[in-house]
């Protein structure tokens, strides 16, 4: 069985389908051959700047990295994908930087990753310059121009100049053991760099399996055969600095598909999104939860869009409320919504397909290859239909661990019944038919009066009320309850607490209802649409106490 490297595999696909269109972004249209040429040139640029491998994988512990790292501090753009793949050509390790980070958070990430370089949009130049003010030693800075018009930082080089001055042969041979690293969101704690072998993440998340039977592709010829058939035209709305966005693009790259970006990538613009879907004949739209889906649905109700090319909406990274799903299916009759489940620590795990509003549901998934549930004690595999509240797990191709953190690596990737597994922290069960019943992330669970309450369950109950635009639920300390349930809501109109609670009580028990409801104009989420529980706890800390 072939062990794949991402750069080598992408290069082989490009050689097989050189003239096929890979990327559409505003006025930029790149074929697979052009994408490969630019990536190779960027790889050579990094090699010429001294990026190298210091220790091969066999000499390192699971939480260690032996390659130079490169931060990608960018909005969605062609340069992100070129730099990402180009780093793999150079045997460097690119990593995602959340572009909403303030200087303190960015400083942490640059230091934690030991970044040798950063590729950044001009709009972030001032923040980056402040962070790097006290940095010593060589640092490669590559700047991508944008609408901000900011000047080139001292010591930086423009992205296009870096490509123009570089040969298309990086001069190194990548390995399947080379690292893919993605930082977690950090919405419940400090971000952690998840380390994968490229051979493992390719299978787990980037198109390395046969979708029909879950079996790994045996060799490059099998991957190329799929790419030659041609893929779909897909539009990923999640930021590329989020796993859902990256993995969608790598799947497209390996499957011969075309990635289409909306014109507006700094914020969600439903009019622009649907107009681009129409103009570019997009087949699949990838979104993240209600934060993306609800504004898109509202525009469908207002506007007049020809969406005859659209076949499916894929939801990834955050829950999609059942009422939102029904609403979208009614507006897009005949299409399907595919809920996907996965994490930085597992890759793709499970999915659920809805094709009509009447059959829509949330929280139940069909298990994917190597998904499992272990019992609450983490000592055995859970059985279908049992009452024990277990842990969602993944077997098979897994990450090595967390960068620089052997203790967290051991905790998240324990050995259960003699097999190393990934347990990222989601509570789950299997129903009588063996389907996954997902309850929510344990770190967002509220222990109130001895009862465990899942924040996502309360959020779903509140979202039933038509006036609730968005909500995040969290706990705060309580003398009476130990921890009490609190909700931060964004509303459309003036609605009292009693009415909101009455609606929620139709689907959850009374002890799960929020003891406090705080109103905000907007719910702060990560750029990927994930709930920011740290922000929510700050909002409720002193309210009503």
C-alpha positions as CSV (number, residue, x, y, z in Angstrom):
1,X,0.0,0.0,0.0
2,X,1.4,3.4,-1.0
3,X,2.1,6.0,1.7
4,X,1.2,9.4,0.1
5,X,2.8,12.8,0.4
6,X,0.5,15.7,-0.3
7,X,2.9,17.6,-2.6
8,X,3.9,14.6,-4.6
9,X,0.3,13.5,-5.0
10,X,-0.9,16.9,-6.1
11,X,2.0,17.2,-8.6
12,X,1.0,13.8,-10.1
13,X,-2.6,14.9,-10.5
14,X,-1.5,18.2,-12.1
15,X,0.6,16.3,-14.6
16,X,-2.4,14.1,-15.4
17,X,-5.0,16.9,-15.9
18,X,-2.8,20.0,-16.6
19,X,-5.5,22.1,-18.4
20,X,-8.4,21.4,-16.0
21,X,-9.5,24.4,-14.0
22,X,-8.6,24.2,-10.3
23,X,-9.2,27.7,-8.8
24,X,-11.5,30.6,-9.6
25,X,-11.0,33.7,-7.4
26,X,-12.3,37.1,-8.7
27,X,-10.2,37.7,-11.9
28,X,-7.8,34.8,-11.2
29,X,-8.3,31.5,-12.9
30,X,-5.7,28.8,-12.4
31,X,-5.4,25.4,-14.0
32,X,-4.0,22.5,-12.2
33,X,-0.7,23.0,-14.1
34,X,-0.5,26.6,-13.1
35,X,-1.3,25.8,-9.5
36,X,1.5,23.2,-9.5
37,X,4.0,25.6,-11.1
38,X,3.3,28.4,-8.6
39,X,3.5,26.0,-5.7
40,X,6.8,24.5,-6.8
41,X,8.3,28.0,-7.3
42,X,7.2,29.0,-3.8
43,X,8.7,25.8,-2.5
44,X,12.0,26.7,-4.1
45,X,11.8,30.2,-2.6
46,X,11.6,28.7,0.8
47,X,14.4,26.3,0.2
48,X,16.6,29.2,-1.0
49,X,15.7,31.0,2.2
50,X,17.0,28.2,4.3
51,X,13.9,26.2,5.2
52,X,14.9,22.7,5.9
53,X,14.4,19.4,7.8
54,X,16.5,19.3,11.0
55,X,15.4,15.8,12.2
56,X,13.6,13.0,10.3
57,X,10.4,11.7,11.8
58,X,12.0,8.5,13.1
59,X,14.2,10.4,15.5
60,X,11.4,12.4,17.1
61,X,8.7,11.9,19.8
62,X,5.1,12.3,18.7
63,X,4.9,15.9,20.1
64,X,8.0,17.1,18.4
65,X,8.6,18.6,15.0
66,X,11.8,18.4,13.0
67,X,10.9,20.8,10.1
68,X,10.9,24.6,9.8
69,X,7.4,26.2,10.1
70,X,5.6,28.9,8.1
71,X,2.6,30.8,9.3
72,X,-0.2,31.6,6.9
73,X,-1.8,34.9,8.1
74,X,-4.3,35.3,5.3
75,X,-7.9,35.6,4.3
76,X,-9.1,33.1,1.7
77,X,-7.1,33.7,-1.5
78,X,-5.1,31.8,-4.1
79,X,-1.9,32.7,-2.3
80,X,-3.0,30.7,0.8
81,X,-3.3,27.6,-1.2
82,X,-0.2,28.2,-3.2
83,X,1.9,28.9,-0.1
84,X,0.4,25.9,1.7
85,X,1.2,23.4,-1.0
86,X,4.5,25.2,-1.8
87,X,5.6,24.7,1.8
88,X,5.0,20.9,1.4
89,X,7.2,21.0,-1.7
90,X,10.0,22.5,0.4
91,X,9.4,20.0,3.2
92,X,8.4,22.9,5.4
93,X,5.3,22.9,7.7
94,X,2.7,25.6,7.0
95,X,0.2,26.4,9.8
96,X,-2.9,28.4,10.1
97,X,-3.1,31.8,11.9
98,X,-6.5,33.1,13.0
99,X,-6.7,36.5,11.4
100,X,-8.8,37.9,14.2
101,X,-6.0,37.4,16.7
102,X,-4.8,40.5,18.6
103,X,-1.1,41.0,19.1
104,X,-0.9,39.0,22.3
105,X,-2.5,35.9,20.8
106,X,-0.4,36.2,17.6
107,X,2.7,36.4,19.7
108,X,1.8,33.2,21.4
109,X,1.2,31.4,18.1
110,X,4.5,32.6,16.5
111,X,6.4,31.5,19.6
112,X,4.6,28.2,20.1
113,X,5.2,27.2,16.5
114,X,8.7,28.6,16.4
115,X,7.8,30.1,13.1
116,X,10.7,30.7,10.6
117,X,8.5,32.7,8.4
118,X,5.0,34.2,7.8
119,X,3.0,34.9,4.7
120,X,0.5,37.7,5.4
121,X,-2.0,40.0,3.8
122,X,-1.0,43.7,3.8
123,X,-4.0,44.6,6.1
124,X,-2.3,42.6,8.9
125,X,1.2,44.3,8.5
126,X,0.9,46.6,11.4
127,X,-0.1,43.9,13.9
128,X,2.6,41.6,12.6
129,X,5.2,44.3,12.8
130,X,4.3,44.9,16.4
131,X,4.6,41.2,17.3
132,X,7.9,40.8,15.5
133,X,9.4,43.9,17.0
134,X,11.4,41.9,19.6
135,X,12.0,38.9,17.5
136,X,15.7,37.9,16.9
137,X,17.1,35.7,14.2
138,X,16.2,35.2,10.5
139,X,12.5,35.5,9.6
140,X,11.1,35.2,6.1
141,X,8.2,37.6,5.5
142,X,6.1,37.3,2.3
143,X,3.4,40.0,1.8
144,X,0.3,39.6,-0.2
145,X,-1.2,42.9,-1.4
146,X,-4.9,43.7,-0.7
147,X,-7.4,46.6,-0.7
148,X,-5.7,48.1,2.4
149,X,-2.9,49.5,0.3
150,X,-0.4,49.1,3.1
151,X,3.3,49.4,2.1
152,X,5.7,46.5,2.1
153,X,7.1,45.8,5.5
154,X,10.9,46.3,5.9
155,X,12.6,43.0,5.1
156,X,9.5,41.5,3.4
157,X,9.1,40.5,-0.2
158,X,5.9,40.6,-2.3
159,X,4.4,37.2,-3.0
160,X,4.5,37.5,-6.8
161,X,8.2,38.6,-6.6
162,X,9.0,35.6,-4.6
163,X,7.5,33.4,-7.3
164,X,9.2,35.3,-10.1
165,X,12.7,35.0,-8.7
166,X,12.4,31.2,-8.0
167,X,12.9,28.1,-10.2
168,X,10.0,25.7,-10.5
169,X,12.1,22.8,-9.1
170,X,12.3,22.9,-5.2
171,X,15.3,20.5,-5.3
172,X,14.1,18.4,-2.4
173,X,12.1,15.2,-2.3
174,X,9.1,15.3,0.2
175,X,8.3,12.3,2.4
176,X,5.0,10.7,3.6
177,X,6.4,11.4,7.1
178,X,6.5,15.1,6.5
179,X,4.2,17.0,8.9
180,X,0.8,18.6,8.3
181,X,0.0,20.9,11.2
182,X,-3.2,22.7,12.1
183,X,-3.9,24.8,15.1
184,X,-7.1,24.2,17.0
185,X,-9.5,27.2,17.4
186,X,-8.7,28.0,21.0
187,X,-12.3,29.0,21.8
188,X,-12.1,27.0,25.1
189,X,-8.4,27.3,25.8
190,X,-5.1,28.2,24.1
191,X,-4.7,26.9,20.6
192,X,-2.7,23.7,20.1
193,X,-0.8,22.6,17.0
194,X,-2.1,19.2,16.0
195,X,0.6,17.2,14.2
196,X,-0.2,14.7,11.5
197,X,1.9,12.6,9.2
198,X,0.9,13.7,5.7
199,X,0.3,10.1,4.7
200,X,-2.2,9.8,7.6
201,X,-4.1,13.1,7.1
202,X,-4.5,12.4,3.4
203,X,-6.5,9.3,4.2
204,X,-8.3,10.8,7.2
205,X,-9.5,14.0,5.6
206,X,-8.1,14.9,2.2
207,X,-9.5,12.4,-0.3
208,X,-7.3,9.4,0.3
209,X,-10.2,7.0,0.5
210,X,-12.7,5.5,-1.9
211,X,-15.9,7.3,-0.8
212,X,-18.1,4.3,-1.7
213,X,-16.4,1.7,0.5
214,X,-14.0,3.6,2.7
215,X,-10.9,1.7,1.5
216,X,-7.6,3.6,1.0
217,X,-6.4,4.2,-2.5
218,X,-3.7,1.6,-3.2
219,X,-1.4,3.8,-5.3
220,X,-1.0,7.0,-7.3
221,X,-2.6,5.5,-10.4
222,X,-5.9,5.1,-8.4
223,X,-5.9,8.7,-7.3
224,X,-5.1,9.9,-10.9
225,X,-7.9,7.8,-12.3
226,X,-10.4,9.5,-10.1
227,X,-9.0,13.0,-11.0
228,X,-9.2,12.2,-14.7
229,X,-13.0,11.7,-14.4
230,X,-13.3,15.3,-13.3
231,X,-14.9,16.5,-10.2
232,X,-17.5,19.0,-9.1
233,X,-17.3,22.8,-8.8
234,X,-17.4,23.6,-5.1
235,X,-17.4,26.8,-3.1
236,X,-15.9,26.6,0.4
237,X,-17.1,29.4,2.7
238,X,-15.1,28.4,5.8
239,X,-11.8,30.2,6.2
240,X,-8.8,28.3,4.9
241,X,-7.3,28.7,8.4
242,X,-10.0,26.3,9.5
243,X,-9.8,22.5,8.9
244,X,-13.1,22.5,7.0
245,X,-11.9,25.0,4.5
246,X,-8.4,23.4,4.0
247,X,-9.7,19.9,3.7
248,X,-12.3,20.9,1.1
249,X,-9.6,22.4,-1.1
250,X,-7.3,19.4,-0.7
251,X,-10.1,17.1,-1.6
252,X,-10.8,19.2,-4.7
253,X,-7.1,19.2,-5.6
254,X,-6.8,15.4,-5.3
255,X,-10.2,14.7,-7.0
256,X,-9.9,16.9,-10.1
257,X,-12.5,19.4,-8.8
258,X,-12.7,23.2,-9.1
259,X,-12.6,25.5,-6.1
260,X,-14.6,28.7,-6.6
261,X,-14.3,31.6,-4.1
262,X,-16.8,34.4,-3.7
263,X,-15.6,37.9,-4.4
264,X,-16.0,38.9,-0.8
265,X,-13.9,36.8,1.6
266,X,-13.5,39.1,4.5
267,X,-17.0,38.7,5.7
268,X,-20.1,36.8,4.7
269,X,-22.0,38.4,1.8
270,X,-25.0,36.3,0.9
271,X,-25.8,38.3,-2.3
272,X,-22.2,37.9,-3.5
273,X,-22.2,34.2,-2.6
274,X,-25.4,33.3,-4.4
275,X,-24.4,35.5,-7.4
276,X,-21.1,33.7,-7.7
277,X,-22.8,30.3,-7.4
278,X,-25.0,31.3,-10.3
279,X,-22.2,32.8,-12.5
280,X,-19.7,30.0,-11.9
281,X,-22.2,27.2,-12.0
282,X,-21.2,25.9,-8.5
283,X,-22.4,22.4,-7.7
284,X,-21.6,22.2,-4.0
285,X,-21.6,24.9,-1.3
286,X,-19.7,24.3,2.0
287,X,-20.9,26.3,5.0
288,X,-20.5,26.3,8.8
289,X,-23.7,26.0,10.9
290,X,-26.5,28.6,11.5
291,X,-24.1,31.5,11.4
292,X,-23.6,30.9,7.7
293,X,-26.9,29.2,6.8
294,X,-29.4,31.7,8.2
295,X,-28.1,34.7,6.4
296,X,-28.0,32.6,3.2
297,X,-31.6,31.5,3.7
298,X,-32.7,35.1,4.3
299,X,-31.1,36.2,1.0
300,X,-32.8,33.3,-0.9
301,X,-36.1,34.5,0.5
302,X,-35.4,38.1,-0.6
303,X,-33.5,37.7,-3.9
304,X,-33.9,36.2,-7.3
305,X,-31.1,33.7,-8.0
306,X,-30.6,31.0,-10.6
307,X,-29.3,28.2,-8.6
308,X,-30.0,25.4,-11.1
309,X,-26.4,24.2,-10.9
310,X,-26.4,23.6,-7.2
311,X,-26.9,20.0,-6.1
312,X,-25.8,20.0,-2.4
313,X,-25.0,22.0,0.7
314,X,-22.4,20.6,3.0
315,X,-22.3,21.7,6.6
316,X,-19.1,21.3,8.6
317,X,-17.6,22.6,11.8
318,X,-20.7,23.6,13.8
319,X,-24.2,22.3,14.4
320,X,-27.0,23.2,11.9
321,X,-30.3,23.6,13.7
322,X,-33.0,21.4,12.4
323,X,-35.3,24.3,11.7
324,X,-32.6,26.0,9.6
325,X,-32.1,22.8,7.7
326,X,-35.8,22.5,6.9
327,X,-35.9,26.1,5.8
328,X,-33.0,25.6,3.4
329,X,-34.5,22.4,2.0
330,X,-37.8,24.1,1.4
331,X,-36.0,27.0,-0.4
332,X,-33.8,24.7,-2.4
333,X,-36.2,22.0,-3.3
334,X,-34.7,18.8,-4.6
335,X,-31.2,19.4,-3.2
336,X,-29.6,17.7,-0.3
337,X,-27.9,18.9,2.9
338,X,-24.9,16.8,4.1
339,X,-23.9,17.3,7.7
340,X,-20.3,16.2,8.2
341,X,-18.6,15.5,11.5
342,X,-14.9,15.7,12.3
343,X,-12.2,17.6,14.1
344,X,-8.5,18.6,13.9
345,X,-7.7,15.5,16.0
346,X,-9.7,12.9,14.0
347,X,-10.3,14.0,10.4
348,X,-13.6,13.1,8.9
349,X,-15.7,10.8,11.1
350,X,-19.4,10.7,10.3
351,X,-22.1,12.2,8.1
352,X,-25.9,12.7,7.8
353,X,-27.8,13.3,4.6
354,X,-31.2,15.2,4.4
355,X,-33.1,15.5,1.2
356,X,-36.4,16.8,2.3
357,X,-37.6,19.1,5.0
358,X,-39.9,16.5,6.6
359,X,-37.1,14.1,7.4
360,X,-34.7,16.6,8.8
361,X,-33.0,16.0,12.1
362,X,-29.8,17.0,14.0
363,X,-27.4,15.3,16.2
364,X,-27.6,11.8,14.5
365,X,-25.0,10.6,12.0
366,X,-24.0,7.6,10.0
367,X,-20.5,6.5,11.3
368,X,-17.7,6.7,8.8
369,X,-14.7,4.4,8.4
370,X,-12.9,3.9,11.8
371,X,-15.3,6.0,13.9
372,X,-16.0,4.4,17.3
373,X,-17.6,5.3,20.6
374,X,-15.8,4.2,23.8
375,X,-17.5,3.9,27.2
376,X,-17.5,6.6,29.9
377,X,-14.5,5.0,31.6
378,X,-12.5,4.9,28.4
379,X,-11.7,1.2,28.9
380,X,-13.9,-0.5,26.3
381,X,-15.9,0.0,23.1
382,X,-19.5,1.1,23.6
383,X,-22.3,-1.1,22.5
384,X,-25.3,0.0,20.4
385,X,-28.3,1.0,22.5
386,X,-26.6,1.2,25.9
387,X,-27.4,4.1,28.3
388,X,-23.8,4.8,29.3
389,X,-22.7,8.3,28.1
390,X,-19.5,7.5,26.2
391,X,-16.9,9.4,24.2
392,X,-16.7,9.8,20.4
393,X,-13.5,8.2,19.2
394,X,-11.5,7.6,16.0
395,X,-9.3,4.6,15.2
396,X,-6.9,3.9,12.3
397,X,-5.1,6.9,10.8
398,X,-4.6,9.4,13.6
399,X,-2.5,12.5,14.4
400,X,0.9,12.0,16.1
401,X,0.0,14.5,18.9
402,X,0.1,18.1,20.0
403,X,3.1,20.2,19.3
404,X,5.2,20.6,22.5
405,X,2.7,18.9,24.8
406,X,3.4,15.3,25.7
407,X,0.8,15.2,28.5
408,X,-2.1,16.5,26.4
409,X,-1.0,14.1,23.6
410,X,-1.2,11.2,26.0
411,X,-4.6,12.3,27.3
412,X,-6.2,12.8,23.8
413,X,-4.7,9.8,22.2
414,X,-5.0,7.0,24.8
415,X,-4.7,3.3,24.2
416,X,-8.1,1.6,24.6
417,X,-8.5,-2.2,24.4
418,X,-4.9,-2.3,23.1
419,X,-5.5,0.2,20.3
420,X,-4.4,3.8,20.1
421,X,-7.4,6.1,19.5
422,X,-8.3,9.8,19.3
423,X,-10.7,11.1,21.9
424,X,-11.1,14.8,21.2
425,X,-13.7,15.4,23.9
426,X,-17.2,14.9,22.4
427,X,-19.8,12.9,24.4
428,X,-21.7,10.4,22.4
429,X,-23.6,7.1,22.2
430,X,-24.7,4.6,19.6
431,X,-28.4,4.0,19.1
432,X,-29.9,0.6,18.7
433,X,-29.1,0.6,14.9
434,X,-25.5,1.6,15.5
435,X,-26.0,5.2,14.4
436,X,-24.0,8.0,16.2
437,X,-25.9,10.1,18.7
438,X,-23.8,13.2,19.4
439,X,-24.4,15.2,22.6
440,X,-21.7,17.8,22.5
441,X,-18.2,18.8,23.5
442,X,-17.4,17.9,27.1
443,X,-15.5,21.2,27.6
444,X,-18.8,23.0,27.0
445,X,-20.8,20.8,29.3
446,X,-22.3,22.5,32.3
447,X,-22.5,20.5,35.6
448,X,-25.5,22.1,37.3
449,X,-27.0,20.6,40.5
450,X,-25.3,17.3,39.8
451,X,-26.8,17.1,36.2
452,X,-24.6,17.3,33.1
453,X,-26.2,19.7,30.6
454,X,-24.8,20.0,27.1
455,X,-24.6,23.6,25.9
456,X,-25.3,22.7,22.3
457,X,-28.6,21.0,23.3
458,X,-29.8,24.2,25.1
459,X,-28.7,26.3,22.1
460,X,-30.7,24.1,19.7
461,X,-33.8,24.5,22.0
462,X,-33.5,28.3,22.1
463,X,-33.0,28.6,18.3
464,X,-36.5,27.2,17.8
465,X,-38.0,30.6,18.6
466,X,-38.2,32.6,15.4
467,X,-36.9,35.8,17.1
468,X,-33.6,34.2,18.1
469,X,-31.0,35.1,15.5
470,X,-28.1,33.4,17.2
471,X,-27.1,32.1,20.7
472,X,-24.3,30.7,22.7
473,X,-24.9,28.9,26.0
474,X,-22.3,28.5,28.8
475,X,-22.0,28.0,32.5
476,X,-21.0,30.3,35.3
477,X,-20.2,29.6,39.0
478,X,-23.3,29.4,41.3
479,X,-23.4,28.9,45.0
480,X,-26.7,27.0,44.8
481,X,-26.1,24.9,41.7
482,X,-22.3,24.7,41.5
483,X,-22.6,26.0,37.9
484,X,-25.7,27.5,36.3
485,X,-26.8,27.6,32.7
486,X,-26.6,31.0,31.0
487,X,-27.5,32.0,27.5
488,X,-26.2,34.9,25.4
489,X,-28.7,35.7,22.7
490,X,-29.1,38.0,19.6
491,X,-32.7,38.7,19.0
492,X,-34.9,40.0,16.2
493,X,-37.4,42.3,18.0
494,X,-38.4,42.6,21.7
495,X,-39.0,39.2,23.2
496,X,-39.2,38.5,27.0
497,X,-37.3,35.8,28.9
498,X,-40.5,33.9,29.8
499,X,-41.4,33.5,26.1
500,X,-37.9,32.3,25.2
501,X,-37.9,29.8,28.1
502,X,-41.4,28.6,27.2
503,X,-40.3,27.8,23.7
504,X,-37.1,26.0,24.9
505,X,-39.0,24.0,27.5
506,X,-40.9,22.3,24.7
507,X,-37.8,20.3,23.7
508,X,-35.6,20.2,26.9
509,X,-36.2,19.5,30.5
510,X,-36.8,22.4,32.9
511,X,-33.5,21.9,34.8
512,X,-31.6,22.5,31.5
513,X,-33.3,25.9,31.0
514,X,-31.0,29.0,31.3
515,X,-31.1,30.7,34.7
516,X,-29.8,33.9,33.0
517,X,-30.4,35.3,29.5
518,X,-28.1,38.1,28.3
519,X,-28.9,40.1,25.2
520,X,-26.2,41.2,22.7
521,X,-26.6,42.8,19.3
522,X,-24.3,40.2,17.8
523,X,-23.0,36.8,19.0
524,X,-19.2,36.6,18.6
525,X,-18.0,33.5,16.9
526,X,-14.7,32.4,15.3
527,X,-14.3,33.2,11.6
528,X,-15.2,29.6,11.0
529,X,-18.6,30.0,12.7
530,X,-17.7,28.1,15.9
531,X,-19.1,29.2,19.2
532,X,-16.6,31.2,21.3
533,X,-17.3,30.0,24.8
534,X,-14.6,32.2,26.4
535,X,-16.4,35.3,25.0
536,X,-19.8,34.0,26.3
537,X,-18.4,33.4,29.8
538,X,-17.1,37.0,29.8
539,X,-20.6,38.3,28.9
540,X,-22.4,36.5,31.7
541,X,-19.7,36.9,34.4
542,X,-21.2,39.9,36.2
543,X,-24.7,40.0,34.7
544,X,-27.6,39.7,37.1
545,X,-25.5,38.6,40.1
